Amino acid sequence: MPFPPDLSKPVFAVCPEYADRVIRSQCVTCSKPIGEFKDAISRKEYSISGMCQVCQDSVFGEPDWDDADEMFE
């Protein structure tokens, strides 16, 4: 399991229900169990935002690895 978000962040003072969800291993966005993450970047994002993989994908989208090659040319 990845490290949970830092509960001393200001967002958790403003929205204490988010802190409760982190403590219960739930996504702060959808309230479902956090489940598995597909890579290290997603686990790191969970430690920042508290979002599960499904919510991360809906916010950030799926990476298009074909386009990524063009970015590094």
C-alpha positions as CSV (number, residue, x, y, z in Angstrom):
1,M,0.0,0.0,0.0
2,P,1.3,3.5,-0.8
3,F,1.9,6.1,1.8
4,P,-1.3,8.0,2.5
5,P,-1.5,11.8,2.1
6,D,-0.2,14.0,4.8
7,L,-3.2,14.8,7.0
8,S,-1.6,18.1,8.2
9,K,-2.2,19.6,4.7
10,P,-4.7,22.6,4.9
11,V,-7.3,20.8,2.7
12,F,-7.9,18.3,5.5
13,A,-8.6,21.1,7.9
14,V,-11.1,22.6,5.5
15,C,-12.6,19.2,4.5
16,P,-12.3,16.9,7.5
17,E,-14.4,14.3,5.7
18,Y,-11.4,13.8,3.4
19,A,-9.2,13.0,6.3
20,D,-11.7,10.5,7.5
21,R,-11.7,8.8,4.1
22,V,-7.8,8.6,4.1
23,I,-7.9,7.1,7.6
24,R,-10.4,4.5,6.3
25,S,-8.3,3.8,3.1
26,Q,-11.0,5.3,0.9
27,C,-10.6,7.6,-2.1
28,V,-11.1,11.2,-1.1
29,T,-13.0,11.8,-4.4
30,C,-15.3,8.8,-4.7
31,S,-15.2,7.3,-1.2
32,K,-14.5,3.8,-2.6
33,P,-11.7,1.6,-1.3
34,I,-8.4,2.8,-2.8
35,G,-7.6,-0.6,-4.3
36,E,-4.5,-1.2,-6.5
37,F,-2.4,1.3,-8.5
38,K,-1.0,0.5,-11.9
39,D,2.5,2.1,-11.4
40,A,4.8,4.1,-9.1
41,I,3.6,7.4,-10.4
42,S,0.0,6.6,-9.5
43,R,1.0,5.5,-6.0
44,K,2.9,8.8,-5.6
45,E,-0.2,10.7,-6.8
46,Y,-2.2,8.9,-4.2
47,S,0.2,10.1,-1.5
48,I,-0.4,13.7,-2.7
49,S,-4.1,13.7,-3.6
50,G,-5.7,10.7,-1.9
51,M,-7.3,9.7,-5.2
52,C,-7.8,6.0,-6.2
53,Q,-6.6,4.8,-9.7
54,V,-10.1,5.2,-11.2
55,C,-10.4,8.8,-10.1
56,Q,-6.8,9.6,-11.1
57,D,-7.6,8.3,-14.6
58,S,-10.7,10.3,-14.8
59,V,-8.9,13.5,-13.8
60,F,-5.6,13.1,-15.6
61,G,-6.7,10.7,-18.4
62,E,-4.9,7.7,-19.7
63,P,-1.4,8.4,-21.0
64,D,-1.0,8.1,-24.8
65,W,2.4,6.4,-25.0
66,D,2.4,6.8,-28.9
67,D,2.3,10.6,-28.4
68,A,5.0,10.4,-25.7
69,D,7.6,9.4,-28.2
70,E,7.0,12.5,-30.2
71,M,7.5,14.7,-27.1
72,F,11.1,13.4,-26.6
73,E,12.2,13.7,-30.3
